[in-house]
């Protein structure tokens, strides 16, 4: 077969992605308020009842907030990027990054979430950070809400369960647009919007144990609906402030395969794929609830309060592009449904795939399948804003980190992206998660490392914090310098 010679377009945005709560630290500096990420305590793996630490009970939250909980909170410390960003961004520049994704901690700007006057110290920090990204030759890509809802809103009205949160978010978003959109073109409304259904506290600051069990699903979908309305109004405001700026949605995108060719399995995989992943993009792109979701809601007796005005706003303000994280695929069977590790993914083992140190299936082909599916379904530009391998790295006797496993993972995934481009997919860029080691979202471990840059710090924040270039640093630098021609 003839090989087609299409590759990464000129101007393709190579780079890396981060989130404020996982790297900034400085949670008690500059008037910052408490966010959902700040109150998740570290639980050593051997003491965990689940493979993640993303939810918290009302009781634990009350104890944490009142200071009666003695624990370690890694996301309050991050890797101290708040103070080291100039040095860290110089390393990104050394790799040749064209783009760098950050998020704005809502509680640096509005410490309780519902103030009217923004906190100038917080705004000034992001001025400096964004300027520094640009000075180093990178486009900032900015997420508004990346798993750090103000605890003030959780305490007042259980956050996104209540409509009043829409107005607070829109005010936060609009404040950011007015301040930064002269310098920021690419915006993302909510990181992995899917999460609010699977982990309502991490996804949206919602304490689900405050809701009677029978009404919990209803409450999650109501909260999700509020985020859709908030996103629509925010997109409208962004375009009013700067018509050239772009608003993207962000999906935790996990293609779901049937375990066998049994039509029952195929049907189940299709349904799971829609409910877990595509429903969000369907709504953000087309501005309306798809028929299969109306049926799902009816059959699960979920009645969302959605006004005509809500629906009109959603219809009038679709997103400009679709951003996504990709780590793994999932597999389901109509006869079995065993929970397997993964942030969101449950299903059965796919016998064709190997797994990461944290049990996440490794599937580069899944990325090509996914990109093709999303492009054909929506015909909107796609942007990979997360992809990477969480692994246990060791510093060798020579003082270096020989992370060949990470290079192999990334090489295979970028090769899959290349094939998708040849398939005709329109892609803005590829941002690896995360270019520098930071605190894991799902387990709050430092030892789950993704970076091209090693940070000498352990799960209890002990270490020199020295940054060391891993082997993958030099590899990615070469990939970017030849625009993905040689992987
Ligand atoms: C995505 C999140 O789900 O996956 C990131 O947007 C997260 O915040 C990343 O860090 C990897 O997950 P984890 O749990 O390994 O940090």
Boltz pocket constraint, residues with backbone or C-beta under 6 A from the ligand:
constraints:
  - pocket:
      binder: B
      contacts: [[A, 19], [A, 22], [A, 191], [A, 192], [A, 252], [A, 325], [A, 343], [A, 386], [A, 390], [A, 433], [A, 439], [A, 440], [A, 441], [A, 442], [A, 443], [A, 448]]
      max_distance: 6.0
